[in-house]
Amino acid sequence: MLPPSNGTDDRGLRVSVSVSRTHIVGVRRAVSRVILAGAASCPMLVTVPGPARAFDLFNLFGNEPEPPAPSPTALPYTVRITGTDDSDVLRALQDTSTLYRLRQEPPPDGDGLLRRAEADRVKLADVLSGFGYYQGTIAIRIDGVPATGPAASAVRAAEAWRDRGLVPTRIAVDLGPLYHLRRIVVRDPAGRPFSDAVLPVRITRVDEDVPARSATVLAREAQIVDQFRSRGHPFAKAVARDPVVDDAAHVMDVTFTIEPGPAAGLGAVAVSGAPGIDPATIRSFIYAEPGDPYAPQAVAAIRRSVARIEGIGGVRVREGTALDADGNLPLFVEVSERERNLVGVSARYSTVDGPGVRTYYANRNLFGGGETFRIDADLYYLGLGNDPFATQRRIAGIGTNGLGGRLSATSVQPALWGSRNDLLANVFVTREVQQSYLVDGGGASAAIRHRFSDTFSAQIGLDAQVGRSKDALGTVKYRLIGTPASVTYDSTDSLLDPTRGVRAIASLAVYPGAISSPGIVVAKAQGSTYYALDDESRYILAGRIGFGSVSGAPLGDIPDNFRFFAGGGGSVRGYPYRTLGPIGPFNLPIGGRSLLEASLEARIKVTDTIGVVPFFDAGTAFASAVPDFEEKIRKSVGIGLRYYTGIGPIRADLAFPLDPYKGGHVRPAVLYLSLGQAF
């Protein structure tokens, strides 16, 4: 039920009447019930289960608890609610009813039982109105005697059961017709309508058969207020809410009076908290400038960008209560620090790629400026019967026991001299053991990254690598020094489980020729997009496309770790990891000089914690520097299961390759287990 409004935006409801003269009696009955609800000081009906749901936690099989036994000092009773099959309405009635909620705590006498019934009569009528049943009625009987009749009769009926049985109590519900929301009108305090440019028709449009429920009306009010806030009015509010209930047509019209308040820009940003982190670092991640137009999205962007600092734990952005002298809204960013030191371990397993384990140590605020230092160690094993190319590698002279790994150290110095420039450095050593090649190598790199905004950045640096690559074509010893550059755009709302937005990264690395190594140019690009089909993000379409090219040298002179391969859990699922592409001697994959792959997923939440994901993957590598489609595009389909946790979804994907080929060791089905979405 929507309570009455006093013009101060107390979430109340004032009802006026506009109906035909012949139906005025029925309208007065409905209106009186609405006003009674306001007198009961019920701000709005909340239908989330309360005590009844909590009680059920201890009844795993849904059984009713044993009622208290009859006694000389109490009047235990049974209560039954009839007249509705709507589970939401029934649960709301149970949660609101004093008789139902206190049925395990019997009153001492008939008067106490009657008082509970009398209190329920008004409250339960409000429940029906809140669900859009404005002519609904409630009848309560104590052992067949109406609770609305002479009090003595109901009390006597109850006392007759003392010390001999449970008093039968019944709540009979007559829902009556369901009212629908017909029209929404929005005016300013002077009674003038807003133009379509300010308030688009889509916001006030009412679809057919929308029940006139309290929650629906309040949600539309919040949507209207949010529209004004998104147009730069931070103090927009609803000052009146005037429903008109028409009993003849069983509809409700609602007029909202909205006070937009002044338009404002973003004002000065004050930062507090996290004394162990240089405030200049925090401010470098705030991209809004004083005078920028105010919008809730801009405030949310500040919260999101500051939270990207690894040393920051919690971020709260408060809006000022008044505009400053320049007509801007001051903002207050309150942050808290995380623990500096972090140790983690993760495991993975694929029926094709084998098991792997990764461990890391990280310091998230090394010198007090938000610097991060991280050491990663990754170990994996292609054995345990998951290495179908082992015999072919041995025949080709590629000696390995299937054990591979990587050790790396990464440092990030954010906000150099308080700017939006970050210094990134990395060193690594690796023994990369894959299905068809072996690489022993190491390298070091350093780069400067400039953050243009919360979503867009670019970086350029130096990269040096040295090592030896061995595959079916022979051995390549390499020493490469190059200048990689990249741009990144990410407007998604989550790292591990995005529901909307776009991710894109493109890079170009030029490695000039050296004495013993030919020059190569490596180009890569990958993009993914996410689209939620509903407001709750329970149905999401996700797509990904990837491209790569390496040029400047023949395929046999390019180290395997610079070539392109498709296949695996992050590529074309269902095929062995890094095996799709050109095939060389001994029927071993040798990789390609270009790559093209794509994926499409439908992410469907069945419950809040369980989801299913049908998917389609396609792709391969090509011998030429650009895709020439002489290689067959390999495809796969599959079904995934997601278990959503606080840190991200746990992923289980079962993939079925559609294009098996001789010598590819392709299995009919492949299972992948991991944390986070596939892309």
TORNUDO-406602 format. One record per residue (C-alpha): x, y, z. Coordinates in steps of 0.1 Angstrom, whole numbers, plus 5000, padded with zeros to 4 digits. Layout:
N
XYZ...
END
This chain:
679
500050005000501250354992500950585022499750955019502051235008502651545029504551725001508051655017508951344996508351105025507550825001503850875009500750864987497951114985494850974967492351194948489351064930488051124894485250884885481650894874478951004899477250664898480350494912481350734939480550494968482950234956485650484951485250624986485650275000488850224981490150564990489350525027491450205027494450385012494250665038493950405066497150265053498850595056497550625092499150295099502550465090503550195066506050365042505650085016505049715015508149505014507349155002510749005010510248715033510948795069510348575100508548305080511548265057513948275086511948015105512047785074515747785076515447535104512847315085514847165057511846975044509347255047507347095076505347315099506647325135504647145161502247395177502347465214500347225235497047345251497447465287495447645314497547955311497648005273495447975242497547825214495847835180496147735144495847985116495047925079495048175051492648105022491548274991494748324971497048104950499548384944502648274963503948634965500748764980500448475003503948525016503448895021500248825041502148565062505048805068502649095078500048895098500548905136498448595139500748405116504048535128503348475165501548145162504347975182503748235210500148185221498348475239497248415275493548465268490848525242491248905245494848875234493848655204491148895194493549195195495949015171493048955147491849315149495449445142495649205112492449325096493849665086497349555079496349275056494049495037497049725031498949425017496249364991496249724981499949724978499649434953497049624933493849474948492149794959488749624965490249324983488749235017489949045047487648835069489048685101487048415121487948265155486347925157483848045130482948365149483748685130486448895147484649205136481449105155480749155192484049115210482448895237481348635212484848595197486448585231483948315243484648115212488348125219488048055256485947745250489147575237491247645268493247345280491547115255492747205220494047455195491747745187490947725149491548065133491048145097491948445075489748455044491048665016488948804988491348964963488749134941489749274907493449354900493949724892496349834865498450134860496950334831498750674829501750854844501851234843504851434854504651814862506852074878505852244911503952514890501852234874503552254840504551944820508051884810509051874774509951554756513551664753513751684791511651384800511351134770508050964765509650624770510150704807506450784813504950534789502950264806502749924789499449734789498449524819500949664844499549604879499049914900501449794928503250014953506549884942505849964906504750314913507750384935510150234909508750464882509150754905512850664911513350624873511950974867514051134894517150954880516351104845516651454860519851364879521351224847520751564831522851744857520351804885521851644916519051764939516151644918513351494940509651404939507751654961504251494955502751164943499051184935497350854925493850854912492050524917489050454894486950164907484750164876487650094852489849924878492850144870495150394886496550714871499550874889500751234887504251304900505351654909509051674904511351954916514451934894516552174914519452364899521752224872525252174884528752074874531251864893533052054919536252014938537151654949538351614985540251284992540451135027541550805042544350575032547150775049549750515037549150605000550250934985547151144978548651244944548450884933544750864942544051204925545751084893543050814890540251084892539651194856536751424862537651804862535852084881533052214859532451894840528651824838527251644868525851294863525450994885527550804859530451054864530350994902530250614897533250644873535250814900534450534924535350274898538650434887539950494922539150134930541650024903544550124926545549784940546349924974542850064978540249844995537050044998535950354980533050574989532050894970529751134988528051424971527951754988524651885002524952224986526552384955529652584958530052954948530552844912527452634910529252304912528652014935531551924958532551554960534251374989536151054981536750845012539050545007540550265029543750065024544149695018546649475034549849535016551149185013549148914994549948554987547748344964547448004948545247884919544847554901543447464867542747144848541747044813541246694800543446804770545847054784546546884817546847024852548547344863549147544894550047904899551248084929552148444935553248704960552349074957552949394976550249644968551949954982555649904982556950254989553850444999552850564964550650274954553450084938552849714931555449444930554449094921556148754916554348484897555348124894553447894871553947524867552147284844552346924832551246784799551646424811549146204829547846074796546946424785549846464760548746294728551746454708554446314731555446024707555546254677557746514696560146234706560446114670561046474659563846504685562046754707563146624740560846714769559146534798556046754795556946974825556847344818556647664838557248034840558748264867558248634864558448954884556349264876556449614890554049904884554850254895551650454891551250824887554750924880555351264896551551284902550751254864548650994847551750814835552650474849555950294847555649914840558549674842558849294839561449024838560848654832562348314825560348034809560347674798557347664775556347314768553447284743551947004723554347054694557347264705559647364733560947714741563647794767563948164771563848484792563448854788562849194802560649484793559849834804557050064793555350394800551550384801549450694798545850684811543750914790540550824810539150544831538450344799541250434775545050404778548150374756551650254762555050224745558250064757561249844751561249464750564349234750564048854747566548574742566048204739565947884719562847744701562647384689559847224668559346994638560947254615564147264635565847494661565747874662568048064685566848424689567948754704565349024699565049384710561949574700559649864707556049734715553249984716549549924724546250094731543549954754539850044757537649884784534250004793533049684809531549674844533549374857536849214852535848854857532048874849531249154826527649214817527849524795530449724777533349674753536949554756539549614729543249594727545549644698549349614698552249654674555749544682558749604658561849394664564649504640566949234627570049144647573248954638571648604643567948694642565848834614563649124620559949074626556849284632554049144654550549284653547649174675544149294680541249154701537849284710534949164730531449304737528749234762525049314759522549254787519049184774517349274806517749524835518849254859521549124836520248764837520448724800523748834783525048804748528848804747531048804716534748804709536948834678540748804677543348874649547148844647549948874622553748834623555748944592559349004582560748654582559848304569557848084592560747864600562848154612560248284636560448144672557447934682556448174710556048454684553948234660550148204662548247894672544547844679542847594702542347564739540147704767540748074758540548014721538647744702537447514729537447144723540747134705544147074721545847394733547847574706547447304679545147454653546947584622549547464597550847114601554547034595556746724596555846434618552246564616553046824643551447164644553947434635551947744640551248024616552048384608548448504612545448424633541648464632539248344658535848434672533448324700529848374708528148304741524648334756525048374794521848284811521348304849518948034860519148144897521248404915524148164918523647914889523947994852524147804819526147924789525747774754528647884732530147864697533847904689535647924655539247994644542547874632546148004623547348054588550748014572550648354555551148684572547448764567544548514568544248354533541648094544543647814528543547654563540147524573538347724600537747484629534547514649533147384682529947414702529347354738527547414770528847574802527847584838528547884860528547904898528548274907530548364938531548694954534848704936533648584902531948284885533447934887533447804851532847454838532747424800532047114780533147164744532346944714534646994684532846994650535846954627538046674640540946594617543446304612546446334635544846614655544146404685540746564688538546414714534746394712534246624742536646834764535946964799537447294811537347414848538447764857537548094875536048374855534248384822536048254791536448614778
END
